Amino acid sequence: MAIGLYSAGIIGTGSYLPEKVITNKDLEQIVDTSNEWIVKRTGIRERRIAEDCQATSDLATNAALLALEDAELTAKDIDLILIATSTPDMPFPSTACIVQHNIKAENSAAFDLEAACSGFIYALNTAHQYIATGFYKNILVIGAECLSRITNWKDRRTCVLFGDGAGAAVVSRVKNGYGFLSHYLGADGSGAAALNVKAGGSRMPATLETIEQNYHTIYMDGSEVFKFAVRIMSTAAEEALRLAGLEKESIDYLIPHQANIRIIENAAKRLNLSMAKVFFNIDKYGNMSAASIPVALDEAVKSGKIKKGDNVCLVGFGAGLTWGSSILKWHK
Ligand SMILES: CC(C)(COP(=O)(O)OP(=O)(O)OC[C@H]1O[C@@H](n2cnc3c(N)ncnc32)[C@H](O)[C@@H]1OP(=O)(O)O)[C@@H](O)C(=O)NCCC(=O)NCCS
């Protein structure tokens, strides 16, 4: 079922994780926590952290080049670079412009999109619209984050959760019947206070005081976000299924946002899915916000877990509050 003139799907994926590993044992040295608590409450064992010399665009560039190779395209074939990130290199220019220059995508437009951890799903949806209308042919969609730069390393409630990384997908025309079957996006700005970075924007520009108060780092009401996440993950997946005209049983593989293994297990249960059909790598990388889903997708595809004809469901949630899901029939 094509939405618009042309069917669109993902024709190549790539991901990049910085080499530096921080284990739960390492975190025991800097905050009052334990490996046992982190594993039991979140499922996270370690996370990757970018080198001081690396910014979000560097991680994104590496992921982008691998996705292009996988799609058997060159940078010159790309019409648009779309980056979902909450940790851009700088307020402007966009990180997408920096990546465009790095990979020499000289025929490409470029912009960033911000929907926190739901960003990659929002960006896939956006890319789909351009392909479906025939406006563009090949779009590089990237989710990339350096969350370590906005983490409060003195706050044990948040610093154990996050990691850095980037994942990319090339979205292009595919044969009718394959590719995206549906998307479902949502937002509820009344939940903005539950998860945010307070300072550094127009509301609260950087001052000595904002730095002293740690207002440039992530604030999260963990239990509020947990309750929301458990509800929205299955609801969002079900809505995308409904829009695609499919039943729960039709999901061959679920790629959820990687925030907490308990949230993922709960979503699987509500969707009547065995964990064998659910991808998770949260143990290795923690929560990489907009990068979590594309990195998971790349690893699932490359490890042969997703096959041609499979109905794949991507589902995420995040600050905003926001949520999103996509169903696609894998075509490669
Ligand atoms: C953050 C989260 C893991 C906390 O787990 P939880 O089971 O809800 O734990 P609570 O916040 O209720 O805290 C329980 C206790 O553990 C303590 N605690 C919190 N973090 C800790 C840590 N890293 N190590 C040890 N103890 C910790 C708390 O201080 C609290 O102690 P208290 O009872 O003495 O006050 C969980 O709420 C969560 O995953 N929330 C959703 C996060 C999310 O999805 N964020 C991303 C959105 S994209």
The ligand as an SDF file (V2000), in Angstrom:
LIG
                    3D

 48 50  0  0  0  0  0  0  0  0999 V2000
   15.0380    6.1540   36.1330 C   0  0  0  0  0  0  0  0  0  0  0  0
   14.5280    4.7910   36.5630 C   0  0  0  0  0  0  0  0  0  0  0  0
   15.4690    3.7070   36.0560 C   0  0  0  0  0  0  0  0  0  0  0  0
   14.4590    4.7220   38.0770 C   0  0  0  0  0  0  0  0  0  0  0  0
   14.0180    3.4500   38.4650 O   0  0  0  0  0  0  0  0  0  0  0  0
   12.8810    3.2920   39.5670 P   0  0  0  0  0  0  0  0  0  0  0  0
   12.7010    1.8680   39.7970 O   0  0  0  0  0  0  0  0  0  0  0  0
   11.6980    4.0980   39.0860 O   0  0  0  0  0  0  0  0  0  0  0  0
   13.5530    3.9450   40.8090 O   0  0  0  0  0  0  0  0  0  0  0  0
   13.0670    5.1950   41.6620 P   0  0  0  0  0  0  0  0  0  0  0  0
   13.2480    6.4500   40.8750 O   0  0  0  0  0  0  0  0  0  0  0  0
   11.7030    4.8710   42.2030 O   0  0  0  0  0  0  0  0  0  0  0  0
   14.1110    5.1470   42.8210 O   0  0  0  0  0  0  0  0  0  0  0  0
   14.1450    4.0820   43.7570 C   0  0  0  0  0  0  0  0  0  0  0  0
   15.3020    4.3320   44.6860 C   0  0  0  0  0  0  0  0  0  0  0  0
   16.5290    4.0950   43.9670 O   0  0  0  0  0  0  0  0  0  0  0  0
   17.3770    5.2070   44.1160 C   0  0  0  0  0  0  0  0  0  0  0  0
   18.1890    5.3560   42.9110 N   0  0  0  0  0  0  0  0  0  0  0  0
   17.9260    6.0770   41.8150 C   0  0  0  0  0  0  0  0  0  0  0  0
   18.9310    5.9550   40.9550 N   0  0  0  0  0  0  0  0  0  0  0  0
   19.8290    5.1240   41.5080 C   0  0  0  0  0  0  0  0  0  0  0  0
   21.0620    4.6080   41.0920 C   0  0  0  0  0  0  0  0  0  0  0  0
   21.6190    4.9180   39.8960 N   0  0  0  0  0  0  0  0  0  0  0  0
   21.7170    3.7540   41.9150 N   0  0  0  0  0  0  0  0  0  0  0  0
   21.1980    3.4270   43.1050 C   0  0  0  0  0  0  0  0  0  0  0  0
   20.0380    3.8930   43.5560 N   0  0  0  0  0  0  0  0  0  0  0  0
   19.3530    4.7160   42.7670 C   0  0  0  0  0  0  0  0  0  0  0  0
   16.4660    6.3870   44.3270 C   0  0  0  0  0  0  0  0  0  0  0  0
   17.1480    7.4260   44.9880 O   0  0  0  0  0  0  0  0  0  0  0  0
   15.3970    5.7710   45.1830 C   0  0  0  0  0  0  0  0  0  0  0  0
   15.8470    5.7050   46.5150 O   0  0  0  0  0  0  0  0  0  0  0  0
   14.8720    6.1200   47.7040 P   0  0  0  0  0  0  0  0  0  0  0  0
   13.7460    5.1520   47.6320 O   0  0  0  0  0  0  0  0  0  0  0  0
   15.7510    5.9650   48.8840 O   0  0  0  0  0  0  0  0  0  0  0  0
   14.4810    7.5340   47.4130 O   0  0  0  0  0  0  0  0  0  0  0  0
   13.1040    4.5240   35.9820 C   0  0  0  0  0  0  0  0  0  0  0  0
   12.1700    5.3510   36.6420 O   0  0  0  0  0  0  0  0  0  0  0  0
   13.0000    4.7800   34.5200 C   0  0  0  0  0  0  0  0  0  0  0  0
   13.5460    4.0400   33.7130 O   0  0  0  0  0  0  0  0  0  0  0  0
   12.2210    5.8100   34.0920 N   0  0  0  0  0  0  0  0  0  0  0  0
   12.0130    6.0980   32.7200 C   0  0  0  0  0  0  0  0  0  0  0  0
   13.2390    6.7040   32.1670 C   0  0  0  0  0  0  0  0  0  0  0  0
   13.1710    6.9110   30.7020 C   0  0  0  0  0  0  0  0  0  0  0  0
   12.5660    6.1590   29.9890 O   0  0  0  0  0  0  0  0  0  0  0  0
   13.8290    7.9640   30.2660 N   0  0  0  0  0  0  0  0  0  0  0  0
   14.0550    8.2480   28.9220 C   0  0  0  0  0  0  0  0  0  0  0  0
   12.9260    8.8440   28.2190 C   0  0  0  0  0  0  0  0  0  0  0  0
   13.3120    8.8990   26.5310 S   0  0  0  0  0  0  0  0  0  0  0  0
  1  2  1  0
  2  3  1  0
  2  4  1  0
  2 36  1  0
  4  5  1  0
  5  6  1  0
  6  7  2  0
  6  8  1  0
  6  9  1  0
  9 10  1  0
 10 11  2  0
 10 12  1  0
 10 13  1  0
 13 14  1  0
 14 15  1  0
 15 16  1  0
 15 30  1  0
 16 17  1  0
 17 18  1  0
 17 28  1  0
 18 19  1  0
 18 27  1  0
 19 20  2  0
 20 21  1  0
 21 22  1  0
 21 27  2  0
 22 23  1  0
 22 24  2  0
 24 25  1  0
 25 26  2  0
 26 27  1  0
 28 29  1  0
 28 30  1  0
 30 31  1  0
 31 32  1  0
 32 33  2  0
 32 34  1  0
 32 35  1  0
 36 37  1  0
 36 38  1  0
 38 39  2  0
 38 40  1  0
 40 41  1  0
 41 42  1  0
 42 43  1  0
 43 44  2  0
 43 45  1  0
 45 46  1  0
 46 47  1  0
 47 48  1  0
M  END
$$$$
